[in-house]
Amino acid sequence: MRKVLFVAGEASGDLHAAGVAAALRRTRPDLLLAAVGGRRLAEEGVELVHRDDQLGVMGFLEIVKHIPRHYRLLNQLRKMIERRQVSLVILIDYPGFNMKVAAAAHDAGIPVLYYVTPQVWAWGADRIPKLARMITRAAVILPFEENLLRGYGIDATFVGHPLLDRAQEMPTKQEARETLSLPDAASVLALFPGSRQQEIDRHIDSFIAVARMLQAEKPGLEVIVSVAPTVALDSSRCPFRLVHSASLTVLRAADAALCKSGTTTLEASIADCPLVVAYRTGRVSYALARRLVKVSHIGLVNVVAGREVAREYIQDAIVPELIASELSQLLDLRNPRRAEVMEGLAEVRGRLGTPGAAERVAKMASALLS
């Protein structure tokens, strides 16, 4: 039997890969599925050649610390590929590692399908020719990526954003509040400090300060904190309720949200929850990013919109008083600023495609094996 190897380097990649694996199991039961991944892929019955629920790391210095572990795993995968133990490699995001896997597969003559491609539009187009040499097909999840990659000769297809599949089971606002035991009439603020421990450590104190200011201004304001299942925060540092692994439910229940940049901002657009974006990283990593990043916004909701739908506060601009002032307007259901943001979120939703991304990627994978 032929084997498909998935390589998913972090929690979001694990989730996206699991969707494709499930679709392949339904349509191609003749295939063996193996992966580098985490809990979601394991739940789909995929053989994990390496399990690491926190493989992804952020920032230049953080990546350097993990080089030995990544090097050992890369060697393991290279041996599998060189021995032709796999017939197709499906890479999900995580470009620093997955580009090396793609090179190994290309050298061995094994087709490579890249799902959730590297954000070359952010880091510079000089990387695209290298990507074009190494991969067979690309399944992209942002609408402008297809034409960008095709312009460099990459067989790219916009498959829609996988978040839309999750949105089909999204609760109503009332159902979300019932699930979270929140009063129907309460004003609710959601905090999304990050999915990785280093993100949370850099954000949580400022996020808590913002929430306290808003509670002083708006008596009765409910505050909930959305975190990954592995995260635990001491109550002395975070006095608010933690909700694990239910981001869309939290966003549906909330009147406004303070989010770190990334996929959470797109989740907010899907959940119709106005938001503010804040992000802080290490000073060395930030200095390097300022030299390399080619886009004017870091929140994906703003990247897709092509303008600042949600206010962004980056690095030293994370001033709790300023963020609280913006969120105060978003929490006011009659405020014109809230209506303006909601209109922008609707525009973003319309650009994300239609549900069924996993099935489309599975069809692409099957075609490469035919």
Protein Blocks (a to p, Z undefined) as FASTA:
>chain_A
ZZdddddfbfklmmmmmmmmmmmmmmmmmbccdddddfklmmnopacfbdcfklpcgdjk
lmmmmmmmmmmmmmmmmmmmmnopafbdcdeejlllmmmmmmmmmmnopacddehiaffk
lnopklmmmmmmmpmbdcdfbfklmmmmmmnopacddebjfklmmmmmpccfklmmmmno
pafkbccddddfbjbfklmmmmmmmmmmmmmmmmmmmghiacdddddfkbccdfklmmcd
cdehilkmmmmmpmbdcddedjklmmmmmnopacdddddddfklmmmmmmmpccfbfbfk
lmmnopafbacdehjllcfklmmmmmmmmmmmkbmklmmmmmmmmmmmmmnopehklmmm
mmmmmmmmZZ
